[in-house]
Amino acid sequence: MSRSQESAETVGLQAVAWMVGNEELLPVFLGATGASEADMRSGVGDPAFLGGLLDFIMMDDAWVTAFCDAQGLSYDTPMRARMALPGGGEVHWT
């Protein structure tokens, strides 16, 4: 595993912790993705799941800002992390 993917997974794990602690956004994420709380627990070891969670957070600038502020990250960190995780190099314009 490359250092960049390892760092990206760390950001993904921070996103999981942030999402679980966000009582307003967690149900939105679960409803939008069809994931369960058990899926969240098992997803912490899956780089593709972490990438999907970062994709979800990046859907709204307010979510990105809140996540990054809470974790002390720069606002481009979720995007950079997403690019290093599986499927992150693929650009979808739709």
Buried (B, 14 or more C-beta within 10 A) or exposed (E): EEEEBEBBBEBBBBBBEBBBEBEEBBEBBBEEBEBEEEEBEEBBEBBEBBBBBBBBBBEEEEBBEBBBEEBEBEEEBBEBBBBBBBEBEEEEEE
